[in-house]
């Protein structure tokens, strides 16, 4: 079976894509939500300032040259997944996340804590893999819990599969937000670094 760059895939199957992010300028980030905002407050106990990083849906990363990368997570693989939403030449997936009329978009530019990542160049990309215990049900899974992106100005962000709260939820977090549960249980696999 041939896998296209447009197909959702775990990070280790997307090494070329990840390495290709190094040196690119991030210009926009959108996190989508699949339920009404009031439901985030009432049922998920989120505050409005948590909507962007914690919303219940996929995320898109837009780069200056036109490349758009999508990200989400798949609990059955205990991993984040990613795909090419749109190539630099304008070619794109058959179905675009940003055209989903049911999804509610939250923009990084509207959140002070997250707009500081915009207009920054990617310095390095690292896969974060959970090392499960020997008797764990996770042993046969990819366990690629995050993709760490570091920027030239020293900032970092992680496209995460529950690294902040040990859940199956997809989120954007910072390196400092990884839950203490994972101390000594993570392997950091460097993919690319800007020299």
N, C-alpha and C positions, 0 to 999 in steps of 0.2 A: 504494500500500500504506500503510495507516494503522499507525503505530507507537504502541504503548501505553507508558505510563510503566513498566509491568511488564516490558517487553522490554529485553534487554541492548542498550545503545547507547553510542557514543563520547561523551565529555563535551561536545563542541561541539554535539551534537544533544540535549543535556540541560541547556541553559543555565538554563531556568526552575527546574529541580530544584536545580541547583547554587546559584543565587542565593538560592533559598528556604532554604538551610542557614544562611545568615548570621543570627545572633541566636539560633539554636537551641542548646540545651544537650545535649551528648553525654553519655550515661549508661552506654553499654556498647559494647564492640567484641569481636567474635569473629572469629578467623581459623580456617578449616577446613583439615583435612589429609586428603588422599585416599589415603595409604598409612600402614601401621603406624609408630608412633614409632620402633621399632628400625630400620626401613628408612631413616628420616631420618638416623639416626646412622651406620649401616653404609654406605649407598649414596650419601647426599648430604652426608656429613661435617658434619652440623649438631650443635651442642651444644644441650642442652635449653633454654638461655636464648634460643636463636634460633628455637625452634618457633613462638612467636606471630608474629613479623613475617615469617618466611620459609617457613612451612608451604605445602605444595603444594595450594592450593585457594583458593576465594573467601573474601571477608570481608564482615562485616555491621557496620553502624554504627547504633546505636540512639539515638534522641533522646527527650528527656523527654516530648514531646507525643504519642509513639506512632509517629512516623515511623521506618521502618527502611529503610536504603539498602544495597543490595548492591554489591559491587565485585569485579572480576576483570580478566583481560586476555585479549586475542586476538592471538596472534603474527602471524597472517596480515594483521592491520591495524596491527601494531606499536604497539598502543594498549591503554590501560586501557578497560574498559567498566563501566557502572553501570546500576542499575535500582532501581525501588521494590519492595522486598520486601513492605512493609506500609505502608498509608497511616495517617494519624492517626485516621481513623474506623474502623479495624480491617479495612477491605477489603484483600485481599492477592492475591498471585500464586496461580495454581492450584497450583503446587508450591513449597513453602517449603524453602529451604536448611537451616534449623535442624531440619527433620524428616527429613533424610537420615540414615538409620541407619548408613550406611557411612562417613560423614564423621566425623572426630575433631575436636571443637571445642577450641580453645585460647582462653582468656578473658584480655583485657587486665588484669583485676583481679588475676590470678595472677602478673603480671610487673611487678616494681617499676619498671622502665624505661618501661612503657606505662600503668600504672594512673594516672599523674599527668595523663593526658588526660581522664579521666572526670570528670564534673560540671563541665566547662568549656564556656563559650559560644564558638561559632564567630564569629570577627571578620571573616575574609575567605576567599574561595575563588578559586583561580587554576588555569587549565589550563596544563600544561607541555607544550609541543610541540617535538619534535625537528626541527631544520632540516637535512635530509639534504644531502649533497654533490650536485652537479649530475649526476654519473654514477651515483648510487646506485640500487639496486633499490627503495629505500624511497620514491622520488619520488612515486609515485602513491598512496601510503598516507596515512591520516590522521596517523600519527606522534604521537598524543597520549599521550605516555609517562607522564603523571602528573596527578594532581589534588592540588594543595597546599592544605591547610586550615590556617589560622592561627587561634589562639585568643586570647582577651582577656588571658590571663596571659603571653603572649609565646611559648608553645610552638607548634611546627608539626609537621605530619606529612604525608606524601605517600603516597597510594595510587599505587603505582608499577608500571610495566611495565619492569623491568630497569634502572632508573636507577642502582642501586647497583653493578651488576656487568656491565652491557652485555649482559644475557641476555634471554630471552623469558619470564622468570619474574615472577609477580605477587608483590608484597611491600609491606609497610609500612615506610617509611624516614623519616628526618628530612632536612631541607634540607641539612644539613652532610654527609650520607652520599651525595650525588650523586657518581658516579664522575668523576674529573678528565677523562676522555675527552670528557665532554659540555660542557666549558668552551667558551663561544662558540658552541655548537651548539643552544642551547635558547632558545625564545621563551616568555615568561611572559605569559599573557593573563588579565587580571583580570576576574572575573565579578561579584563582589559584595563590598562592604566595609561593615562596620557603622560608622555615623557617630555 
